[in-house]
Amino acid sequence: MTTVPPQSNPAPNPFTAIRTDKPLVAVCGARNGYIMLAPTQEITDYASLPDAMPLAAKAWATRLEQLGSPRAYWITLSEMTPHLHIHIFPRWPQDELRGISLFESRDSAPQPEWSREIQAALADWAQTHQVEIA
């Protein structure tokens, strides 16, 4: 049997560092519409995940599609910090990459800059779903 050693220095949790009374936080990336969505409380297992989180994620992905994203990907990775979070990543019509290769390029320049329309939609979504935008 193989065991995975615990992390000796876990990464600081960027989501719980945000001070808010709201139950969810969203950290925006450089890509137009890309967010990381997480609960404000430390959650490391799916059984403890608040129901509001997948509902808010679905609403944001749906809104991205309504605004012209042919596909909005959901990726749940908790490697850098064990705190559960969802990456919601739009693919825009001009994107040549698709799927994981597109997601992996999220830190590469250039990225589609946030449009005013997407910023306004994000603000409305955040208010509706009680999400603090960081």
C-alpha positions as CSV (number, residue, x, y, z in Angstrom):
1,M,0.0,0.0,0.0
2,T,1.3,3.4,-0.9
3,T,0.7,6.4,1.3
4,V,1.0,10.0,0.4
5,P,3.1,12.0,2.9
6,P,1.3,15.0,4.4
7,Q,2.5,18.4,3.1
8,S,5.0,19.8,5.4
9,N,4.3,23.4,4.5
10,P,0.8,23.7,3.1
11,A,0.2,26.8,1.0
12,P,-1.7,29.6,2.7
13,N,-5.4,29.5,1.9
14,P,-6.1,32.6,-0.3
15,F,-9.9,32.1,0.1
16,T,-10.1,32.2,3.9
17,A,-7.8,35.2,4.0
18,I,-10.6,37.3,2.4
19,R,-12.7,38.9,5.2
20,T,-16.4,38.9,4.4
21,D,-19.7,37.9,5.9
22,K,-20.7,36.3,2.6
23,P,-20.6,32.5,2.4
24,L,-18.6,32.3,-0.9
25,V,-15.6,34.1,-2.4
26,A,-14.5,34.4,-6.0
27,V,-10.9,35.2,-7.0
28,C,-10.7,36.5,-10.6
29,G,-8.0,35.5,-13.0
30,A,-6.6,37.4,-15.9
31,R,-8.8,35.6,-18.5
32,N,-12.2,37.3,-19.3
33,G,-14.7,35.5,-17.0
34,Y,-12.3,33.1,-15.3
35,I,-12.9,32.7,-11.5
36,M,-11.9,30.4,-8.7
37,L,-15.0,30.0,-6.5
38,A,-14.7,28.7,-2.9
39,P,-16.5,28.8,0.5
40,T,-15.1,31.4,2.9
41,Q,-14.8,28.6,5.6
42,E,-12.0,26.0,5.3
43,I,-13.6,23.1,3.5
44,T,-11.5,20.1,2.5
45,D,-14.1,17.4,1.8
46,Y,-17.2,17.2,-0.4
47,A,-19.5,16.2,2.4
48,S,-19.0,19.6,4.0
49,L,-19.3,21.7,0.8
50,P,-22.1,24.1,1.1
51,D,-25.0,23.5,-1.5
52,A,-24.7,27.2,-2.5
53,M,-21.3,26.6,-4.1
54,P,-22.3,24.3,-7.0
55,L,-25.5,26.3,-7.6
56,A,-23.4,29.5,-7.9
57,A,-20.9,27.8,-10.1
58,K,-23.7,26.6,-12.4
59,A,-25.2,30.1,-12.6
60,W,-21.8,31.7,-13.5
61,A,-21.1,29.0,-16.2
62,T,-24.6,29.5,-17.6
63,R,-24.1,33.3,-17.7
64,L,-20.8,32.9,-19.5
65,E,-22.6,30.8,-22.1
66,Q,-25.3,33.4,-22.5
67,L,-22.6,36.0,-23.0
68,G,-21.0,34.1,-25.9
69,S,-18.7,31.4,-24.4
70,P,-19.3,28.2,-26.4
71,R,-18.0,26.2,-23.5
72,A,-17.5,27.0,-19.8
73,Y,-15.3,24.4,-18.0
74,W,-15.5,23.5,-14.4
75,I,-12.3,22.1,-12.9
76,T,-11.9,21.2,-9.3
77,L,-8.2,21.0,-8.2
78,S,-7.0,21.3,-4.7
79,E,-3.3,20.6,-5.1
80,M,-1.8,23.9,-3.9
81,T,-4.2,24.3,-1.0
82,P,-6.4,21.5,0.2
83,H,-9.4,24.0,0.4
84,L,-12.0,22.9,-2.1
85,H,-12.5,25.3,-4.9
86,I,-13.9,25.3,-8.4
87,H,-12.2,26.9,-11.4
88,I,-14.8,28.2,-13.8
89,F,-13.0,28.8,-17.1
90,P,-14.7,30.1,-20.3
91,R,-13.6,29.2,-23.8
92,W,-14.3,32.1,-26.1
93,P,-14.9,31.7,-29.9
94,Q,-11.4,33.1,-30.7
95,D,-9.7,30.5,-28.5
96,E,-7.7,27.9,-30.6
97,L,-6.9,25.7,-27.6
98,R,-9.6,23.5,-26.1
99,G,-10.1,21.6,-22.8
100,I,-7.2,21.0,-20.5
101,S,-4.6,22.6,-22.8
102,L,-6.7,25.8,-22.7
103,F,-6.9,25.6,-18.9
104,E,-3.1,25.0,-18.6
105,S,-2.5,28.1,-20.7
106,R,-4.4,30.4,-18.2
107,D,-1.2,32.0,-17.0
108,S,0.3,32.5,-20.5
109,A,0.0,35.9,-22.2
110,P,-2.1,37.1,-23.9
111,Q,-5.4,36.3,-22.3
112,P,-8.8,37.9,-23.3
113,E,-9.1,40.9,-21.0
114,W,-12.2,41.3,-18.9
115,S,-14.9,43.1,-20.9
116,R,-17.2,45.6,-19.3
117,E,-20.1,43.3,-20.1
118,I,-18.6,40.4,-18.3
119,Q,-17.6,42.6,-15.3
120,A,-21.2,43.8,-15.0
121,A,-22.5,40.3,-15.2
122,L,-20.0,39.2,-12.5
123,A,-21.2,41.9,-10.2
124,D,-24.8,41.0,-10.7
125,W,-24.1,37.3,-10.2
126,A,-22.0,38.0,-7.1
127,Q,-24.9,40.0,-5.5
128,T,-27.5,37.3,-6.4
129,H,-25.4,34.4,-5.0
130,Q,-23.8,36.2,-2.0
131,V,-20.2,36.0,-3.4
132,E,-17.4,38.3,-2.3
133,I,-15.3,39.2,-5.3
134,A,-11.6,39.5,-4.6
